[in-house]
Amino acid sequence: MKTNAGLWIDHREAIIVTLSAGGEETKRIQSTAVKQHAVEMPADDLRQKEFTEHLAHYYDAIIAHLREAGAIVIFGPGEAKGELKKRFETHKSETRAIVMETTDNMTEPQVAARVRHHFHQDLRRGV
């Protein structure tokens, strides 16, 4: 069985579920990016650049965790899922099937169930 993965993502956190012959593994990756709210203070170029750099590191950490995945489903409420997909596309040598879905906030068990459902697998949680 090839490895399949799914993740729920926003700019603060990613919940990654990996499905393989060895079972199911769940991992959380936290972002260090802090977006300025318009009410607090107008964002200047330096803050925007810093935010963008933090997101790039965050997305690269997620991509590194998904290197073995042949197919990936990305879901979440906002822009982060599209930004991550674009980041995947910059890694041209790593081709894989990527599907995106829009969802609201989800708990870790909800994310795992959605990933299993997407790939039609009922694996027990392991590793």
GUFIGU-245161 format. One record per residue (C-alpha): residue number from 0; residue in three letters; x, y, z. Coordinates in steps of 0.05 Angstrom, whole numbers, plus 5000, padded with zeros to 4 digits. Example, Ala and Ser with C-alpha at 12.3 -4.5 7.8 and 13.67 -1.06 7.14 Angstrom:
REM residues 2
<atom pos="0" code="ALA" x="5246" y="4910" z="5156"/>
<atom pos="1" code="SER" x="5273" y="4979" z="5143"/>
END
This chain:
REM residues 127
<atom pos="0" code="MET" x="5000" y="5000" z="5000"/>
<atom pos="1" code="LYS" x="5026" y="5068" z="4982"/>
<atom pos="2" code="THR" x="5025" y="5124" z="5034"/>
<atom pos="3" code="ASN" x="4967" y="5173" z="5030"/>
<atom pos="4" code="ALA" x="4960" y="5234" z="5073"/>
<atom pos="5" code="GLY" x="4911" y="5288" z="5090"/>
<atom pos="6" code="LEU" x="4915" y="5351" z="5131"/>
<atom pos="7" code="TRP" x="4873" y="5406" z="5159"/>
<atom pos="8" code="ILE" x="4910" y="5472" z="5157"/>
<atom pos="9" code="ASP" x="4904" y="5546" z="5174"/>
<atom pos="10" code="HIS" x="4959" y="5598" z="5186"/>
<atom pos="11" code="ARG" x="4967" y="5576" z="5259"/>
<atom pos="12" code="GLU" x="4968" y="5500" z="5257"/>
<atom pos="13" code="ALA" x="4967" y="5438" z="5213"/>
<atom pos="14" code="ILE" x="4939" y="5370" z="5234"/>
<atom pos="15" code="ILE" x="4970" y="5317" z="5188"/>
<atom pos="16" code="VAL" x="4944" y="5246" z="5183"/>
<atom pos="17" code="THR" x="4986" y="5195" z="5145"/>
<atom pos="18" code="LEU" x="4957" y="5128" z="5124"/>
<atom pos="19" code="SER" x="5004" y="5071" z="5105"/>
<atom pos="20" code="ALA" x="5009" y="4995" z="5109"/>
<atom pos="21" code="GLY" x="5039" y="5006" z="5179"/>
<atom pos="22" code="GLY" x="4976" y="5042" z="5203"/>
<atom pos="23" code="GLU" x="4955" y="5113" z="5217"/>
<atom pos="24" code="GLU" x="4998" y="5169" z="5245"/>
<atom pos="25" code="THR" x="4976" y="5238" z="5267"/>
<atom pos="26" code="LYS" x="5022" y="5298" z="5276"/>
<atom pos="27" code="ARG" x="5011" y="5371" z="5292"/>
<atom pos="28" code="ILE" x="5055" y="5426" z="5265"/>
<atom pos="29" code="GLN" x="5050" y="5495" z="5296"/>
<atom pos="30" code="SER" x="5064" y="5559" z="5257"/>
<atom pos="31" code="THR" x="5105" y="5615" z="5284"/>
<atom pos="32" code="ALA" x="5071" y="5665" z="5238"/>
<atom pos="33" code="VAL" x="5030" y="5719" z="5272"/>
<atom pos="34" code="LYS" x="4986" y="5759" z="5227"/>
<atom pos="35" code="GLN" x="4974" y="5832" z="5246"/>
<atom pos="36" code="HIS" x="4902" y="5851" z="5254"/>
<atom pos="37" code="ALA" x="4882" y="5915" z="5219"/>
<atom pos="38" code="VAL" x="4852" y="5942" z="5284"/>
<atom pos="39" code="GLU" x="4917" y="5933" z="5323"/>
<atom pos="40" code="MET" x="4966" y="5965" z="5276"/>
<atom pos="41" code="PRO" x="4975" y="5975" z="5201"/>
<atom pos="42" code="ALA" x="5022" y="5923" z="5172"/>
<atom pos="43" code="ASP" x="5085" y="5952" z="5142"/>
<atom pos="44" code="ASP" x="5129" y="5918" z="5089"/>
<atom pos="45" code="LEU" x="5177" y="5890" z="5141"/>
<atom pos="46" code="ARG" x="5122" y="5857" z="5182"/>
<atom pos="47" code="GLN" x="5090" y="5829" z="5119"/>
<atom pos="48" code="LYS" x="5157" y="5802" z="5096"/>
<atom pos="49" code="GLU" x="5169" y="5770" z="5164"/>
<atom pos="50" code="PHE" x="5100" y="5738" z="5163"/>
<atom pos="51" code="THR" x="5111" y="5711" z="5093"/>
<atom pos="52" code="GLU" x="5179" y="5682" z="5114"/>
<atom pos="53" code="HIS" x="5148" y="5648" z="5175"/>
<atom pos="54" code="LEU" x="5094" y="5617" z="5131"/>
<atom pos="55" code="ALA" x="5146" y="5592" z="5081"/>
<atom pos="56" code="HIS" x="5183" y="5555" z="5137"/>
<atom pos="57" code="TYR" x="5117" y="5528" z="5163"/>
<atom pos="58" code="TYR" x="5096" y="5502" z="5095"/>
<atom pos="59" code="ASP" x="5165" y="5472" z="5083"/>
<atom pos="60" code="ALA" x="5160" y="5434" z="5149"/>
<atom pos="61" code="ILE" x="5093" y="5406" z="5128"/>
<atom pos="62" code="ILE" x="5120" y="5387" z="5059"/>
<atom pos="63" code="ALA" x="5180" y="5352" z="5091"/>
<atom pos="64" code="HIS" x="5132" y="5310" z="5133"/>
<atom pos="65" code="LEU" x="5093" y="5290" z="5071"/>
<atom pos="66" code="ARG" x="5151" y="5270" z="5026"/>
<atom pos="67" code="GLU" x="5129" y="5197" z="5023"/>
<atom pos="68" code="ALA" x="5056" y="5212" z="5007"/>
<atom pos="69" code="GLY" x="5033" y="5193" z="4938"/>
<atom pos="70" code="ALA" x="4966" y="5228" z="4945"/>
<atom pos="71" code="ILE" x="4946" y="5285" z="4991"/>
<atom pos="72" code="VAL" x="4881" y="5317" z="5010"/>
<atom pos="73" code="ILE" x="4886" y="5388" z="5039"/>
<atom pos="74" code="PHE" x="4828" y="5420" z="5075"/>
<atom pos="75" code="GLY" x="4815" y="5479" z="5119"/>
<atom pos="76" code="PRO" x="4776" y="5544" z="5126"/>
<atom pos="77" code="GLY" x="4820" y="5597" z="5094"/>
<atom pos="78" code="GLU" x="4876" y="5615" z="5047"/>
<atom pos="79" code="ALA" x="4930" y="5570" z="5077"/>
<atom pos="80" code="LYS" x="4909" y="5508" z="5038"/>
<atom pos="81" code="GLY" x="4918" y="5544" z="4971"/>
<atom pos="82" code="GLU" x="4984" y="5574" z="4993"/>
<atom pos="83" code="LEU" x="5009" y="5505" z="5014"/>
<atom pos="84" code="LYS" x="4988" y="5475" z="4947"/>
<atom pos="85" code="LYS" x="5027" y="5530" z="4911"/>
<atom pos="86" code="ARG" x="5087" y="5515" z="4954"/>
<atom pos="87" code="PHE" x="5081" y="5441" z="4935"/>
<atom pos="88" code="GLU" x="5082" y="5462" z="4862"/>
<atom pos="89" code="THR" x="5150" y="5496" z="4872"/>
<atom pos="90" code="HIS" x="5178" y="5427" z="4889"/>
<atom pos="91" code="LYS" x="5172" y="5404" z="4817"/>
<atom pos="92" code="SER" x="5211" y="5339" z="4826"/>
<atom pos="93" code="GLU" x="5159" y="5314" z="4876"/>
<atom pos="94" code="THR" x="5096" y="5299" z="4836"/>
<atom pos="95" code="ARG" x="5035" y="5275" z="4873"/>
<atom pos="96" code="ALA" x="4960" y="5280" z="4869"/>
<atom pos="97" code="ILE" x="4934" y="5338" z="4911"/>
<atom pos="98" code="VAL" x="4861" y="5351" z="4925"/>
<atom pos="99" code="MET" x="4835" y="5412" z="4962"/>
<atom pos="100" code="GLU" x="4770" y="5420" z="5002"/>
<atom pos="101" code="THR" x="4742" y="5477" z="5043"/>
<atom pos="102" code="THR" x="4720" y="5460" z="5114"/>
<atom pos="103" code="ASP" x="4709" y="5494" z="5180"/>
<atom pos="104" code="ASN" x="4751" y="5482" z="5242"/>
<atom pos="105" code="MET" x="4758" y="5408" z="5259"/>
<atom pos="106" code="THR" x="4782" y="5367" z="5317"/>
<atom pos="107" code="GLU" x="4839" y="5317" z="5309"/>
<atom pos="108" code="PRO" x="4791" y="5257" z="5308"/>
<atom pos="109" code="GLN" x="4748" y="5292" z="5256"/>
<atom pos="110" code="VAL" x="4809" y="5305" z="5212"/>
<atom pos="111" code="ALA" x="4831" y="5231" z="5218"/>
<atom pos="112" code="ALA" x="4760" y="5207" z="5200"/>
<atom pos="113" code="ARG" x="4756" y="5253" z="5140"/>
<atom pos="114" code="VAL" x="4824" y="5231" z="5114"/>
<atom pos="115" code="ARG" x="4805" y="5157" z="5122"/>
<atom pos="116" code="HIS" x="4738" y="5170" z="5088"/>
<atom pos="117" code="HIS" x="4772" y="5207" z="5030"/>
<atom pos="118" code="PHE" x="4819" y="5148" z="5018"/>
<atom pos="119" code="HIS" x="4765" y="5096" z="5035"/>
<atom pos="120" code="GLN" x="4806" y="5064" z="5090"/>
<atom pos="121" code="ASP" x="4789" y="5043" z="5160"/>
<atom pos="122" code="LEU" x="4857" y="5037" z="5192"/>
<atom pos="123" code="ARG" x="4866" y="5035" z="5266"/>
<atom pos="124" code="ARG" x="4908" y="5091" z="5295"/>
<atom pos="125" code="GLY" x="4979" y="5069" z="5305"/>
<atom pos="126" code="VAL" x="5052" y="5090" z="5311"/>
END
